[in-house]
Amino acid sequence: MTADAAAPGPRFLTLKDIQEELQISQSQALALVRSGELRAIQIGGRGQWRIERAMLEEFIADAYRRAAQRIAAGEVDG
């Protein structure tokens, strides 16, 4: 199964979509984009951010990998 088949919906997401998907604040979503952790592009004269769904899925997969590494190393609290 491809990422596209697993995640139906629009190809590009807004920061608001990211907030809802990850259940984070607007400032947290923007910080992820500005830091480069979550790859995004700016569209139009107002420079609105768009995140390709595949980039969000990649970000989530990377977060799972990092969490597993921290757990294996005994670096996780609670």
N, C-alpha and C positions, 0 to 999 in steps of 0.2 A: 504494500500500500504506500503511495507517495504522500508527501506532506500536503499536497494540494487536495488529495482525496480525504485525508484525515481532518483537514480544517477547511470546511466549506465556508463561503462568504466572500466579501470583497478582497481583492488582492492587497489594497493599501488601507491602512488603519490610521486614524487620527490619534493625537495624544489623549483625547478623551476616551477613545476606544481602549487604548493601552491602560489608562487608569482603571477602567472597568474590568478589563481582563485580569489585571494583576492585583486589583483592589488596593491601589496606592493613590497618593495625592497627586495633584497636577504638578506640584513642584518636584516631587520624586520622579515622575515620568519624564519631565523636562531634564532633570539632572542626569538620568540614565542616557538620554540622547546626547546632551552636551558633553558628557564624559567619554562618549564613544562606546560605552558598554552595550547600548542598543543602537544599531545602525539605522539611520534615517536620512531622508532627503527633504530639502525645502522646495516648496512648490509655489509659484505665483509671486506677484509683486509684494505681497504681505509676508512672504516667507513662511507660510504655514507648513509645519512638519508633517510628513507622512512616513509611516513605517510599513514596509512590506511584511505581510503575514509570515512569510518564510523567515524573515529576520527575527520576528518575535518568537517563533518556534525554536529557532537556533539559540536565542538568548535564554529561553527557558531550559532547553537541554543542557546548555553550559552551566546554568545555575544548579541543576541536578547533579552534574558531574562534580562541581566544586563542593557541593554539600556532602556528597558521598566521600570525597577525599578528606574533608574535615572530620567526618564521622569516623572513618577508618584510622585517622591519626589521633583520635580522641580529643579533638579540639572543639567539641560542641557542648555548650551549656544547656541544661534543662532538657 
